[in-house]
Amino acid sequence: MDIRPDPSAALSFTPLLIGMAMTIVDIPMMAIAMPGIGVDLNLGTAPLALIAGAYPLVVAMLLLPAGRAADRFGKGRVFLMGGALFLVGALLSALAPGPVLLTGARMLQGIGAAALAPQALAMIPRLFTPSGQSGAFARLAMTASFASVCGPLLAGGLLGAAPDWLGWRVILLTEALLALTVMLSARRRLTPDSPAGDGASRLAEIASFAAIIFCLVAPLSLGPAFGWPVPIFLMLAAALPCATLFARLTARAGPAALIPPALLRAPSFRWSLAFLLLAVSAPPGFFVVLSMALQSKLGLGPLQTGLVTAGFPAGVVAGSWAAGRLPLQPLARVTMGTLLLCTSLLLIQGVLPGMTPARLWPLRTGMLAAGAAMGLTVTSVIQLGMSSLPRSLAGAGAGAIQTMQQVSMAASIALSFAVYGWALEARPGLEAAAAMMWLQMGTTGSAALLALALLRGNVSLQRKAGA
């Protein structure tokens, strides 16, 4: 499949944008739905962690392989296949009678999301002339931000309007209807083309990469649910031989590898991956757990929870907008963003145990501040990583950054649920959520210290060069 040329490029780009937005809006919507799932299916924290982590784990495993498949078989074909899998996964999730089938259906939906998510970004150079690409990138960024902002509010509105017998399933049925609409629109605007045929796909490299992600992230969800049996630790240990195999296959493939070795030779790119893991990974798990705690422990309704937590994605939009207008180098903005993020999380932790339904403004303020810090941080981190790469590595770098974001998100959700479940054994709900936040403050604080050290080193080098 290929996209028709201009002047229909902007219209053809729209279903790609909506498809990407579906994969983003799912996580905050499901965060609002988690308490209802727990009540309806009579589930505790551990099985809810499995359900919450299944989708981002699969996306993290398959994002890079799906990008490779799109290069080989056509981005439009992979997009439509991803939409079909997302649709079927959402329908099966809505019909699931228990946690096992729901987790499996969410994994199927994650496979579809991995195929959908990168295609809008990858299509921009083929759809638009160089002069029109900046506007397309702006549309992409605004769509992603808008999806994040709308997620909690949309979920709260749907759950508030849905009849009791339907409950949380209305969210997944809505996602299925949206996926069907996107696919019908895309089919009208996509025309067949021949596969790229740029060489045989390297199944061993793809499988070893997916195995690394699975062995590292899945035990974080499975361990608390099953009491940390020996196979969980064997699974973690298996990540090492998988990584060794992947490194050998990558070295053999050279520039055509899933992650070209030249990427990791760029210092700024390596540091950007570290910041993604330490700082950008913190909020997703906190957001999901907080949404649960506000409903199940504080007694807020879904819509009220959405209104409280909507300050965070709204802040992300504001922070992202401000990031491009601050007259500072990317590393300085990363330093500022991580320090503000750690401070904002500390503020939220301080006010959380004393929250009441009648006094929510301190939490709203903290969520807005944390979101703004997050927007500043993630935008600056991506710029830090991409600005040092030559054009020939830009595509691979973007794919690696997206994958690290997804890996970090999956690990954050799994770890946050594990710590929250442990804290609930000794503390009431909001105090347990506050105790969990030491995890997020520890990672963002480490990122801030790393950024300060790197910034200080750069200043020292510049002084020596000027001497």
ZIKAGI-V879797 format. One record per helix or strand of 2 or more residues. SS is the DSSP state (2 for helix, 1 for strand). FROM is the first residue (numbers start at 1). TO is the last residue. If there is no record, write none. Layout:
# ZIKAGI-V879797
ss:SS from:FROM to:TO
ss:SS from:FROM to:TO
This chain:
# ZIKAGI-V879797
ss:1 from:2 to:3
ss:2 from:9 to:41
ss:2 from:45 to:73
ss:2 from:75 to:95
ss:2 from:99 to:117
ss:2 from:119 to:127
ss:2 from:130 to:161
ss:2 from:169 to:189
ss:1 from:190 to:191
ss:2 from:203 to:226
ss:2 from:230 to:256
ss:2 from:261 to:264
ss:2 from:267 to:280
ss:2 from:282 to:296
ss:2 from:302 to:323
ss:2 from:330 to:352
ss:2 from:361 to:387
ss:2 from:391 to:424
ss:2 from:429 to:466
